[in-house]
């Protein structure tokens, strides 16, 4: 039997004989399917009995090498590898139980420490402090304050923000039509207040700039360049505003995207809904915000629960 046949039997074993949940079964099949594809490509004539720990490690190394290098994926690398190893071990246990192999080499694989470096976020108070620190007596200031508000309200990538065009905004139904990474389209709802602020900026300031013809469709405009804002300009403005607001955290445009997602998860939004609004290719990228929320919960317990406070612990 080839590996496709083993995978089909493994799927039946999980879902029917072991009554494993559909989500877990699907995750195991994806991970083990990738492993079997790796074997076909690199060891086309290998049998299950000939698989060694070195071969499994070679597969895991290939996962690290070709993992999408976005920030979210880098943060999840150790966690993803741990899950893949668990899937492979489940597959090998199945091969043992069905007498396909007589030795489980997957148990010799070392599981990486699943320590996730959580992204830095700005709390609501810090974001409002930054917005308040902007001098809005000029069009330049109105645009900068709106930039902070807009990024926090939508969770857009900075590249999506600077490339936002008037045609992407549906004022009537209050959403953005965004073409993100991989040319994937998504719809992002926007609060009416934010759209009202955008309309104010557009009508009172943007409309008075002699914008270069090639940039006239872009929403956020640099008065000096008379063209669309750049990523560098957004980053510079955020850092300068954070300093004025007394914020010492390392600031970058992505921090507002992290803050947007974290606020949604804290408030009880579903992981799938946040994934769609963020434009993540995989829900695994969105899971870092669940970890952030778990950290918040732990800190709350440590602060308020008597069992976490040494001076109140029952003896």
N, C-alpha and C positions, 0 to 999 in steps of 0.2 A: 504494500500500500504506500502511495506517495504522501507527502506532508499535507496536501489538500484533504486527503481522506482522513488523516489523523485529526485535522482541525474540525472537520464535520462531526466526527465521533465525539470529539472533546466538547463541542457545542451542545450536542445532544445530552452528553453526560452531565454537563453543568445545569442545563435548563430543565431536563426531565428527571434524571436520576437524583440530582442533588438539590433541585428546586432553588438554584441560585437566582437572584433577582435579574431582571432584564438588563438593568444598567451595568451591573457587575459583569454579566455574561458578555455584553457588548464590549466593555473595556478589555476583558481578557482576550476576546477574539481579535480586536484591533492590534493589541500588543503582540500576541502570539503570531498573528498573520504577518506582521512586520518581521518578526524573527524568522519565520519560515521563508519569507521572500529573500531575506539575507542569506539563508542557507542555500536556496536555489541559485542565487547569483554567484555565490563564492565557493560553494561546495555542492555542485549539482548532483553528484553521485553518492553523497553521504547518507548513511542510515541513522536512525535515532540512537542506536547503540554506539555509534562512532563519534557522537558529539562530545566534546571535551569542555572543561571550564574555560580553556583558552579561547575556544570558538565563541562561547557565550560572551566572554569579555570583549572579544573583537566586535561583536554585534553592539554591545553597550557603548563601546568607543565610537562606533559609527553614528550612534544616536547623538552623542555629545558633539561630534564633529559637524553634523548636518542639521542640528537643531536651529530653528529660526532664531536669529540673534536679536530679536526685539527685547526690550527691557523686561517685560513681563515673563517671557520665556526663559531668560537667563535666571531670573529670580526663582523659577520653578524647576530648574534643571535637576537638582538633587531629589526633589519630591517625585518628579516624573520618572527618574531612573528607579527609584524605590518601587513605584507602582509597576513598572515594566518587569522588574525582577520578580515581584510577587506573582505576576501573570505567568511568567515562564516557569516558576516553581510549581504553580498549580497545574500547568500543562505536563510537566515531568511527573508529578504525582499521579496524574491520569495515565501516563504511559507505563508507570510502574504497576498500577492497579490492573491494567489490561494486558500485562505481561509482554509489552512491546520491548521494554528495557528491563534490566535487572539491577541497575545501579543509577542512583539519582545524583548526577554531577552538578545539578543546579544548586544543591545545598552548599557547595563549595564557593559560591559566588558571595563576595562581601557586599552587603547592602550599604550604600553611602549614607552618611548622616544627613537626614532630611531637615537641615536647618535652613529656614527660609529667611533671607534678608528682606525684611519688610520695607516697602517704600516709605519715604518720608512724606507726610501730608501736612497741610495747613488746616488748623481748626477754623470753625466758622468765625470766631472772634478775630483771628489773625487775618482772614480774608477781608472781613469788614474793616479792620484797621488799615489794611492796605488801600482799600477803596476810599476810605476817609482821608488818607494821606495825600491823595491826588488833588492838585489845585484845578478845579473845574471852571475857572474864570476864562479859560481859553478853549478853543476847539481842540487843540492838542491835548489838553487835560481831560476834556469830555471823552475823547476817543480812548485815552489810556484807562480811565476808570471803567468805561464800557468794555474794554478788552479784558480786564480782570473779571468783571461780572459775567461776561459772555463765556469765557473759558470755564469758569466754575459752574455756570448754569447748564452747560452742554457736554462737558467732558471731551471736547474735540481735541485731536492732536494739533500741535501748533501748525503743522503743514496744512491740515484741513482748514484751520482758522484763517491763515493768510491767503489761502486760495479760495475762500468762500466768495461766491458771486451772488448778485442780487437775485438771479434766477433760482438759486438754491433755497430761497427763503419764502415760505408760505405764511404770509401774515394772517390770512383769514383763518386757516386751520391750525396755526401756531406750531409749525414744525419746520425742521431743516431737512433738505434732501441732500445727503452727503455721499460723495464718491470717495471711499477710503482706500486703505491698502489693498493691493491686489485687484483694484478697479471694482471693488464690491460696493454696492449701493445700500444705504441704510437710512432710516428716518429717525430723527432725533426731535422729540418734543421740546418746546421752549416756552418758558413762562411768559405770560402776557406782559408783565412788568418789564422784562428784559427786552421784549420786542418793542415796547413803547419807548424805552430808552434808546434803542437802536434807531427807531423812526425819528426821534428828536435829534440824534447825532446826524442822521442822513439829511434831514430837512434843513437844519440850521447851520451845519458846518461842512459836511462832505459835499453838499450841493454847490458850495461857493469856491471849491478848489478846482483849478484848471487842470483836470486830470489828463494824463497822457492818453491818447486814443486807445492804445493797446491794453490799458489798465482800467478803462471806464466801467467795466462790469464787476470789478472787485469791490467788496463792501468796505474793508478797512484800508484807509489810504494814508500814506505819509505826505504831510503837507510840504515838507522840504523836497522830497523826491518827486512829488506829484504823481506817484504811482503806488502800487499796493505795498503794504507793510511787509517787511522781511522777518524771517525767524529770528535773526540776530537782533533786530530792533525790539521785538517782543521780549526776548530774553533780557536785554539791557534795561528796558523799562521796568520789568518786574523786579529785577535786582535793586535798581535805584529806589523804587517805591517801597520795597521791603525794608531797606535801610532807614527810610524816612519813618516807617511805621514801627521801627525798633525791633524788627524780626531778625534773628541771627541765624536761622536755618539756611542751608544752602538752597537757593531758589532757582528753579528752571521752569519753563512752561509746563512740563509734564506733571509738575507737582499739583497743579490745579486739576488736571485730569485724574490723578490719584485721589484727590480730595473729593471730587465729584462722585466717583464710584464708591468711596468709603462712606460718604454721607448717605447714599442710597441703601447700601447694605446695612448700615447702622439703623436705618429707619424701617427695615424689614422688607426691602425690595427683593424680588426673586433673582436668583443668580442668572437665570436665562434672560430675564429682562435687562439686567445690567450688561450682560454679554452683548446683547443686540445693540444697545445704545452706545457701548464702547467700540463696537465694530471688531471685537475679538474673533479670530478664526476658530478658536477652541475655548470652551468653558474653563479649561485648565488655566488659561491666562487670567480669567476673572477670579479664580479661587484665592488669589493672594489677598483680595479685599475681605474675604471671609476670615482669613488668618488675622488680618488687622482687627476685625471686629472681635475675634476671640481674644486677642491681646487686650482690647478695651475692657472686655468682660472680666478678664483675670485681674486687671488693675483695679476695677471697681470692687471686686471681691476683697482684694488685698487692703483696700482703703476702708471698706465698710463692714465686712463680715468679721464677727468676733474670733472665729477660728483662724483667721489670717493675721490677727493682731496679737503679738506676743504678750502684751500686758493684759489681754482679755481672754487668752486661751484657757479653756477649762482644764482642770487637772484632775 
